[in-house]
Amino acid sequence: MLEQGKPQDRNQVIAKLRGQMLNMARHKFASNVCEKALVTAGIEERRILIDEIIMPKTDGVSPIVSMMKDQFASTLPCSYIKVLITNRSYRLCPSAGTNCGGIRSEGDSDC
């Protein structure tokens, strides 16, 4: 639906993911939806999803750090890197701290 569906359907799925990216990325099947949402989102939607992933929460921990430590969510930071909007790449490593080397993607050695 995200790749080949109607734009309004894609927008509806992405709207449902807003505010839920970390929780959904931790689930086996929902993590795939999060990845596809990042890849297929429009520029503004993508910016919102990326900000949600990298902005520190109230406890000071950025969701991307938690994602890198999770079995299923660990593939999302790689997708994040692949779809970065120009001039946003500087934000990944400061948010991730020393865990930047821990980014991995199952079956994707290019990441």
C-alpha positions as CSV (number, residue, x, y, z in Angstrom):
1,M,0.0,0.0,0.0
2,L,2.8,2.4,0.8
3,E,4.7,1.7,-2.4
4,Q,1.9,1.1,-4.9
5,G,-1.2,2.4,-3.3
6,K,-3.0,5.7,-3.7
7,P,-1.3,8.8,-2.2
8,Q,-4.2,9.4,0.2
9,D,-3.9,5.8,1.6
10,R,-0.1,6.3,2.0
11,N,-0.7,9.6,3.8
12,Q,-3.2,7.9,6.1
13,V,-0.7,5.2,7.1
14,I,2.1,7.7,7.6
15,A,-0.3,9.8,9.8
16,K,-1.0,6.8,12.0
17,L,2.8,6.3,12.4
18,R,3.4,9.8,13.7
19,G,4.2,9.7,17.4
20,Q,4.5,5.9,17.2
21,M,7.7,5.3,15.2
22,L,9.8,3.9,18.1
23,N,7.1,1.7,19.4
24,M,6.1,0.4,15.9
25,A,9.8,-0.1,14.9
26,R,10.2,-2.5,17.8
27,H,7.7,-4.9,16.3
28,K,8.7,-7.6,13.8
29,F,6.2,-6.7,11.1
30,A,5.5,-3.1,11.9
31,S,9.2,-2.3,11.6
32,N,8.9,-3.0,7.9
33,V,6.0,-0.6,7.6
34,C,8.1,2.1,9.3
35,E,10.9,1.5,6.8
36,K,8.6,1.8,3.8
37,A,7.0,4.9,5.3
38,L,10.4,6.6,5.5
39,V,11.2,5.6,1.9
40,T,7.9,6.5,0.4
41,A,6.9,9.6,2.4
42,G,6.8,13.1,0.8
43,I,9.4,15.6,1.8
44,E,7.4,17.2,4.7
45,E,6.1,13.9,6.0
46,R,9.7,12.4,5.9
47,R,11.0,15.4,7.8
48,I,8.4,14.9,10.5
49,L,9.2,11.2,10.8
50,I,13.0,11.8,10.8
51,D,12.6,14.5,13.5
52,E,10.6,12.0,15.6
53,I,13.4,9.5,15.3
54,I,16.3,11.8,16.2
55,M,14.9,14.3,18.6
56,P,15.7,13.4,22.2
57,K,12.7,12.5,24.4
58,T,12.1,14.1,27.8
59,D,14.6,11.6,29.4
60,G,17.3,13.0,27.1
61,V,17.6,9.8,25.1
62,S,17.1,9.9,21.3
63,P,14.9,7.2,19.9
64,I,17.5,6.4,17.3
65,V,19.8,5.1,20.1
66,S,17.1,2.8,21.4
67,M,16.4,1.6,17.8
68,M,20.0,0.7,17.3
69,K,19.8,-1.6,20.3
70,D,16.6,-3.3,19.3
71,Q,16.3,-6.6,17.3
72,F,13.8,-5.3,14.8
73,A,14.2,-1.5,15.0
74,S,17.9,-1.7,14.3
75,T,17.2,-1.7,10.5
76,L,15.4,1.6,10.6
77,P,18.4,3.8,11.2
78,C,20.0,2.4,8.0
79,S,16.8,3.3,6.1
80,Y,17.0,6.7,7.8
81,I,20.5,7.2,6.5
82,K,19.5,6.2,2.9
83,V,16.7,8.7,2.7
84,L,18.2,11.7,4.4
85,I,17.2,15.1,3.1
86,T,20.1,17.4,2.1
87,N,22.0,19.0,5.1
88,R,20.4,16.7,7.7
89,S,23.2,14.1,7.8
90,Y,25.1,16.0,10.5
91,R,22.3,15.2,13.0
92,L,22.6,11.4,13.1
93,C,25.9,10.8,14.9
94,P,25.5,13.6,17.5
95,S,22.1,12.0,18.4
96,A,23.4,8.5,18.4
97,G,26.6,9.3,20.2
98,T,29.1,6.4,20.4
99,N,26.6,3.9,19.1
100,C,27.0,5.1,15.5
101,G,29.1,2.0,14.8
102,G,26.3,-0.2,15.9
103,I,24.0,0.5,13.0
104,R,23.3,-2.7,11.1
105,S,20.8,-3.9,8.6
106,E,20.0,-7.5,8.1
107,G,21.0,-8.6,4.7
108,D,22.2,-5.2,3.7
109,S,26.0,-4.9,3.8
110,D,26.0,-1.5,2.1
111,C,24.8,0.3,5.2
